């Protein structure tokens, strides 16, 4: 009995600790900026990942956004001046570029007249997700070029998610440059359109990575939850609110509206994104010495 009480005290203590962290460090930054949601997988196939959503779950969320009056905004709008208080816009983003986006999410978004930005890992286009660590070898296939081009031609935006999805804070300067520049170049050459935005793999970055992203020609880059160290909006650490397996229209509303309980979703996202997953620890950084040239790049 005492053990159970101890566990409860520990849980309550951790909750109070994170709540104090939130109240002390999290400011109302970027007020008036268009909210950005971050999705990963949309599929009914089994996955260990909590970042996925089931198809019916995703459809309910998108339908809710439409019913309460939200409209899609282009990612370029995030760097513009503040939008009006009554202008209900939202930016939808999808990291990793899994094939299930084309099969399951793309039709739903078109049905409800939404667009999105899909961030592509260019070294795995049309391939399985060998960059990720998958318990039980549950590999996901990535979008192929034909699917990416169809998505782009439908008015959806395409962004970079690097070549190999490494933790950019843990690779050399040379390889940071390669990951940022090569992925941008490959997408622009193939799609014949500018690629202005980047999504940091695992949401991880530092000041040097931000500076290199800007030098590589990006207009901005997306992180995940708010950065406690940032006191104002930064176009190279644009925060997003992750949408996960346990989310519903209710929690979407809490993410998008700064109501009395919105801090719960902000804090939940912050806690989840302090732990970038097992992949960084178990897979490590890519072995660039054994890597083949990436198709689609002009060397």
Secondary structure by P-SEA (a helix, b strand, c coil): caaaaaaaaaaaaaaaaaaaaaaccccccccccbbbbbbcccccccccccccccaaaaaaaaaaaaaabbbbbccccccccccccccbbbbbbbcccccccccccaaaaaaabbbbbbbbccccccccccccccccccccccccaaaaaaaaaacbbbbbccccccccccccaaaaaaaaaaaaaaaaaaacccccbbbcccccccaaaaaaaaaaccccccccccccccccccccbbbbbbbcccccaaaaaaacccccaaaaaaaaaaaaacccccccccccccccccccccccccc
